[in-house]
Amino acid sequence: MSNRSPLTTSILLTCAAIGVATGVVGGIAGWITPIVLATAPIVYGFVLGAHAIPGIISQALIRQPWVALITHVLAALAASAIAPQWAFRFLGTAVLFGGIQELVAAATRYRVWKTWRYFISALVIGVIVAVVVAFAAHLTTLPLWAQITYLVLAVLGPVVWTAIGLAIGAGLRRAGITPRVRG
């Protein structure tokens, strides 16, 4: 039995590249958040769903334990360099979203990489986002139509961003960009 980690340098560098690239997206989302909250708060949950991308891309590409959480944390650090006012929120979101993605993958013992599995984590994240941000955004002060729209968009946001992440991961796989994995 080997004590060597299955997380090779190649895997960690791939997580880092995905983390930095998606961290830029997260940093941009951080800067537009106040604008969204001031002008169209009902779409905030959808914007927040963009933070699901790092773990989805890394799991779709690498298909190994811990890659979602590692990539999320690296993305949060990169996003924090762009929008430092949100650093603690980026890190909290990284741990929450990456943790959920890891738990869903762990529930299948990291052996099921079918599309439906990714969308389970997206729906769980969407429901949590909808509930948490509803309290933070004082959703009850909005008209009923806006409350419903907000809840639908908050749940759909991570689902849509997951679909985008899966497409990116599949494209990288087709391009042959996959790290070596120890057997």
C-alpha angles and dihedrals in degrees: 000000000000125000091204117119119244086224099094124190088256091056093046092049090050090051089049093051092048090044094053094045094048091040088064088056089048092049091052089048087052092056094047093046095087090048091050092047091049098044109023111009092168090073095051094097089053091052091047089055088071087080089073091072103082096060094041094054093046094047092045091050104035105024096201135122119273097013094111094052094043092048092047092052092048090048090051091052091049092047089049090058089056099039106019093172088074098043097119092044091049091052093045091049090047092054093044098045095037090046092052092048090049093047092052091048091046090052087064090043089245090288103104116073098163119138094249091062092060091050092054089062089044092055092047090050091046094053092048091048091049094051099041097044091043088064094041093047094046090237093182090070090066126082116268094255090054092048091052093044090049093051093048093048093045091055094041094046097075089041093055093043089048090055089051091048091049091051091051092047092049091049091052090049091050089050089056095247100143125128122236112265123203113238 
